[in-house]
Amino acid sequence: MEKESKIYFPDIKDIRLATEAIKEVSLVTPLSFGNRYSNKYDAKIFFKREDLQQVRSYKIRGAFNKISSLSENESKNGVVCASAGNHAQGVALSCKLLKIRGAIYMPTPTPNQKVEQVKMFGGEYIDIKLEGDTFDDAYHAAVIECEQMEKVFIHPFDDKKVIEGQATIGLEIIEQIKDPIDYVFIPVGGGGLAAGLSSVFKTLSPNTKIIGVEPEGAPSMSISIKNNKNTTLDQIEKFVDGAAVKRVGNLTFPICKENLHEMITVPEGKICETILELYNKDAIVVEPAGALSIAALDFYAEKIKGKNVVCLVSGSNNDITRTSEIQERALLHANLKHYFIVKFPQRAGALKEFVVDILGENDDITYFEYAKKTNRENGTAVVGIQLKSPLDLEPLIDRMKVHNFYGDYLNDKPDLFHFLV
């Protein structure tokens, strides 16, 4: 019978060494009191603002700790990573600061804004290589270069030095707040942050409950823990790109399984609501993964009353071109945006009748696509309607049916919805 390998757990001594290694490049980010959220949940809510790092995410911690630990020979050969996001920026800046050559593989469709950011942080010390259509294509190309050129692969989460670098956040939080911490909410993608931070709290603050938060469309850690083995998902929703992986780390999984009090998944629409709320009411810009921990608070509203709670805001690298999609997802989640197939009688005045007699006083048409067909009694249109209150939906459908405008409701038919809208 094959002997089980011993599970790696980060050691506090190594995490303290990581703190020393990264202190010149990683900010001790603020632990800010969230006044509005504290009032809302009748608790003391604090935000650990990793979005304020130079690369606008916590990823610089693990990347720099790993790359700075390389031997002289390893450094001469250079490093390789595969990433189109925050990890790439952390690796790029680390290469420039340590004067080590780095190759960064990205999928060909990566937005130019992200490519330019990585170039800015890495300067002359990095080479960006666009490879394939997906992250997997870029990853496999990066691994091949590592093997052929004997370079070191800098993994975004499944590496001891990376985990120890991310764990330094846990030490900072404990030093920044004197009262006992009841809950810490952290985003979970591959599990590097969760594995490191939870290990710190298990040693130094064992009564703190660490809650891992995943997007509903990419629950790889939740399912792995449920299955009691690291499980690869066949498909994932990639919208929360900073926390959407098909498989968590082989190192990180057993640590998270042991250390996390609970895993929770949050709908992507709720994440979008939180992004917009943070921007409009708190002037805080976050990326989807950066909103995960705060979006989870609604699901723990009763449990956290009167408690000291820390939410880790992991990053703020949000692409402005995604704003309309974020708004759309938020409205759909709030049941304020609805799409219908509407049957319009092919006669003059039908559209006016729909607007006057069917729409409510506060309803607004936000999408309209109509194709007139000859020799037909009715012509169909796909219509998007934004409501002021979810309670307005049922009366709207009733009016459409009474006046024979109703064709079909699309929100609960995802395949048809994505085909038509």
ABEGO torsion letter per residue (X at the ends): XBBBBBBBBBBAAAAAAAAAAAAAABBBBBBBBBAAAAAAAGBBBBBBBAAABAAGBAAAAAAAAAAAABBAAAAAAEBBBBBABAAAAAAAAAAAAAGBBBBBBBBAABBAAAAAAAAAAAEAABBBBBBEABAAAAAAAAAAAAAAAGBBBBBAABBAAAAAAAAAAAAAAAAABABBBABBBBBBBAGAAAAAAAAAAAAABAABBBBBBBBAABAAAAAAAAAGBBBBBABBBAABAAABBABBBAAAAAAAAAABABBBBBBAAAAAAAAAAAAAAAGBBBBAAAAAAAAAAAAAAAAABGBBBBBBBABABBBAAAAAAAAAAAAAAAGABBBBBBBBBBBBGAAAAAAAAABBAABBBABBBBBBBBGBABBBBBBBBBBABAAAAAAAAAAAAAAGABABBAAABAAAAAAAX
